[in-house]
């Protein structure tokens, strides 16, 4: 098993920050982006259900349209790749069945052998939650993917900025997500920091470990 050095992990997490200004001339290579997409696919989720879709926006014209509905922030336009994390609306038995079919294919097991697992998932997610509770559950799942993306990008030396300051409804309209049964929740701009971004040199502010982590 290949592992990275402990120091490398900590150093890259110190290096990363929520990039405020991107260099619009610098683009992420196809090779590096392929790795980041694979990292997104490998993101863990409850039940392994992956109740999200990830929309990657690179068209300059489309990215520019998203600036006014991102509280006027320039990161969506100036970054190399804009990653939109969207939830699957009306998550139900069809999505569960699609996941179980994929499980049977990948693990080479009879679909019928997953019946008890299906009943448990349906009981928990479909019958055990109302629509509002289920939507909130799916939204929480999305943030696992966001965190995984930010860390993966940092390990590759790629800058990123998570952004909740967006108008989800407008994003849905511009990107056509409504028609796909999706709704934008949060985005992450990815690329390379501009030389003049003053935030790149500011000391990272975190509470001391003793105030954050409890040993019981």
C-alpha positions as CSV (number, residue, x, y, z in Angstrom):
1,X,0.0,0.0,0.0
2,X,1.4,3.4,-1.0
3,X,1.0,6.2,1.5
4,X,2.0,9.9,1.6
5,X,4.3,11.2,4.3
6,X,2.6,12.6,7.4
7,X,4.4,15.9,6.9
8,X,3.1,16.2,3.4
9,X,-0.5,15.9,4.4
10,X,-0.2,18.5,7.2
11,X,1.8,20.8,5.0
12,X,-0.7,20.8,2.2
13,X,-3.6,21.4,4.6
14,X,-1.7,24.4,6.0
15,X,-1.0,25.5,2.4
16,X,-4.6,25.4,1.2
17,X,-7.0,28.3,1.9
18,X,-10.3,29.5,0.5
19,X,-8.9,31.2,-2.5
20,X,-10.4,34.6,-3.1
21,X,-8.6,35.4,-6.4
22,X,-7.8,32.9,-9.1
23,X,-5.5,33.4,-12.0
24,X,-7.8,33.1,-15.0
25,X,-4.9,32.2,-17.3
26,X,-3.9,29.1,-15.4
27,X,-5.9,25.9,-16.1
28,X,-5.9,22.6,-14.4
29,X,-4.4,19.9,-16.6
30,X,-6.6,17.2,-18.0
31,X,-4.5,14.6,-16.1
32,X,-4.9,16.3,-12.8
33,X,-8.6,16.9,-13.3
34,X,-9.2,13.3,-14.1
35,X,-7.7,12.4,-10.7
36,X,-10.0,14.9,-9.0
37,X,-13.0,13.4,-10.7
38,X,-11.9,10.0,-9.6
39,X,-11.6,11.3,-6.0
40,X,-15.2,12.7,-6.3
41,X,-16.4,9.3,-7.5
42,X,-14.6,7.6,-4.6
43,X,-16.2,9.9,-2.0
44,X,-17.9,7.9,0.8
45,X,-21.6,8.3,1.5
46,X,-24.2,6.8,3.8
47,X,-25.2,3.4,2.4
48,X,-22.8,4.1,-0.5
49,X,-25.8,5.7,-2.2
50,X,-24.0,8.8,-3.5
51,X,-27.3,10.9,-3.5
52,X,-25.7,13.7,-5.5
53,X,-24.6,14.8,-8.9
54,X,-21.5,16.8,-9.6
55,X,-21.7,19.4,-12.4
56,X,-18.3,20.6,-13.8
57,X,-18.5,24.0,-15.5
58,X,-15.6,25.1,-17.7
59,X,-17.4,27.1,-20.4
60,X,-16.3,30.8,-19.9
61,X,-19.6,32.2,-21.0
62,X,-21.6,30.0,-18.6
63,X,-19.2,30.7,-15.7
64,X,-19.6,34.5,-16.3
65,X,-23.3,34.1,-16.1
66,X,-22.9,32.6,-12.6
67,X,-21.1,35.6,-11.2
68,X,-24.2,37.7,-10.5
69,X,-25.9,34.8,-8.8
70,X,-22.9,34.1,-6.7
71,X,-23.2,37.4,-4.7
72,X,-21.0,39.1,-7.3
73,X,-17.9,37.0,-6.4
74,X,-15.5,36.4,-9.3
75,X,-14.2,33.0,-8.3
76,X,-16.8,31.1,-10.5
77,X,-15.6,33.0,-13.6
78,X,-11.9,33.2,-13.0
79,X,-11.3,29.7,-11.7
80,X,-10.3,26.9,-14.1
81,X,-13.1,24.5,-13.1
82,X,-16.3,25.3,-11.2
83,X,-17.7,22.3,-9.4
84,X,-21.4,22.5,-8.6
85,X,-22.6,20.0,-6.0
86,X,-26.3,19.2,-6.5
87,X,-28.6,16.9,-4.6
88,X,-31.0,14.5,-6.2
89,X,-34.5,15.8,-5.5
90,X,-37.2,13.3,-4.5
91,X,-34.8,10.6,-3.7
92,X,-36.7,7.3,-3.5
93,X,-36.9,3.6,-4.3
94,X,-35.8,4.1,-7.9
95,X,-32.4,5.4,-6.8
96,X,-32.1,2.7,-4.2
97,X,-32.8,0.0,-6.8
98,X,-30.3,1.5,-9.2
99,X,-27.7,1.4,-6.5
100,X,-28.4,-2.2,-5.6
101,X,-28.3,-3.2,-9.3
102,X,-24.9,-1.6,-9.5
103,X,-23.8,-3.4,-6.3
104,X,-24.9,-6.8,-7.8
105,X,-22.9,-6.1,-11.0
106,X,-19.7,-4.9,-9.3
107,X,-19.6,-7.6,-6.6
108,X,-21.0,-10.3,-8.9
109,X,-23.8,-11.3,-6.5
110,X,-27.5,-12.1,-7.2
111,X,-29.7,-9.0,-7.0
112,X,-32.1,-11.1,-4.9
113,X,-29.5,-11.6,-2.2
114,X,-29.7,-7.8,-1.5
115,X,-33.3,-7.9,-0.6
116,X,-32.9,-7.4,3.1
117,X,-30.5,-4.5,2.5
118,X,-33.1,-3.0,0.2
119,X,-35.8,-3.3,2.8
120,X,-33.6,-1.6,5.4
121,X,-32.7,1.3,3.0
122,X,-36.3,1.8,2.0
123,X,-37.5,1.6,5.6
124,X,-34.9,4.2,6.7
125,X,-34.8,6.6,3.8
126,X,-38.2,6.4,2.2
127,X,-40.7,5.3,4.8
128,X,-38.7,6.6,7.8
129,X,-38.3,10.2,6.7
130,X,-40.7,12.8,5.4
131,X,-39.6,14.9,2.4
132,X,-38.0,17.7,4.4
133,X,-36.0,15.3,6.6
134,X,-34.8,13.4,3.6
135,X,-33.8,16.5,1.8
136,X,-31.8,17.6,4.8
137,X,-30.1,14.2,5.0
138,X,-29.1,14.4,1.3
139,X,-27.7,17.9,1.8
140,X,-25.5,16.7,4.7
141,X,-24.2,13.9,2.4
142,X,-23.1,16.5,-0.1
143,X,-20.7,18.1,2.3
144,X,-18.7,14.9,2.6
145,X,-18.0,15.2,-1.1
146,X,-17.1,18.8,-0.8
147,X,-14.6,18.1,2.0
148,X,-13.1,15.2,0.1
149,X,-12.7,17.4,-3.0
150,X,-11.0,20.2,-1.1
151,X,-8.5,17.8,0.5
152,X,-7.8,16.0,-2.7
153,X,-7.2,19.2,-4.6
154,X,-4.8,20.5,-1.8
155,X,-2.8,17.2,-2.1
156,X,-2.3,17.9,-5.8
157,X,-1.3,21.5,-5.2
158,X,-4.5,22.8,-6.7
159,X,-6.3,25.7,-5.1
160,X,-10.0,25.6,-4.3
161,X,-12.7,27.7,-2.7
162,X,-16.0,26.3,-1.3
163,X,-18.8,28.7,-1.8
164,X,-22.3,28.7,-0.2
165,X,-22.8,32.3,-1.3
166,X,-24.9,31.4,-4.3
167,X,-28.5,31.6,-5.4
168,X,-29.4,27.9,-5.9
169,X,-32.6,28.6,-7.8
170,X,-30.7,30.8,-10.3
171,X,-28.0,28.1,-10.6
172,X,-30.6,25.5,-11.3
173,X,-32.1,27.8,-14.0
174,X,-28.8,28.7,-15.7
175,X,-27.5,25.1,-15.7
176,X,-30.8,23.4,-16.4
177,X,-30.7,21.4,-13.2
178,X,-34.4,21.6,-12.6
179,X,-35.1,19.5,-15.7
180,X,-32.8,16.9,-14.3
181,X,-34.4,16.6,-11.0
182,X,-31.4,18.2,-9.3
183,X,-30.8,21.3,-7.1
184,X,-27.5,23.1,-6.5
185,X,-26.4,23.2,-2.9
186,X,-22.8,24.5,-2.8
187,X,-20.0,25.0,-5.3
188,X,-16.3,24.8,-5.2
189,X,-14.1,26.9,-7.5
190,X,-10.8,25.2,-8.4
191,X,-7.7,26.4,-10.2
192,X,-4.6,28.4,-9.1
193,X,-4.3,31.4,-6.9
194,X,-3.6,34.8,-8.4
195,X,-0.2,36.3,-7.4
196,X,-1.9,39.3,-5.7
197,X,-4.4,37.4,-3.5
198,X,-3.6,38.8,-0.1
199,X,-5.4,36.0,1.6
200,X,-2.8,33.5,0.5
201,X,-0.2,34.8,2.9
202,X,-2.4,35.3,6.0
203,X,-1.9,33.0,8.9
204,X,-4.5,30.3,9.1
205,X,-6.8,30.9,12.1
206,X,-7.9,27.8,14.0
207,X,-8.6,27.1,17.7
208,X,-5.9,25.2,19.5
209,X,-6.2,21.4,19.2
210,X,-7.0,21.2,22.9
211,X,-10.2,23.3,22.4
212,X,-11.3,21.3,19.3
213,X,-10.6,17.7,20.1
214,X,-11.7,15.8,23.2
215,X,-10.2,12.5,24.3
216,X,-12.6,10.4,26.4
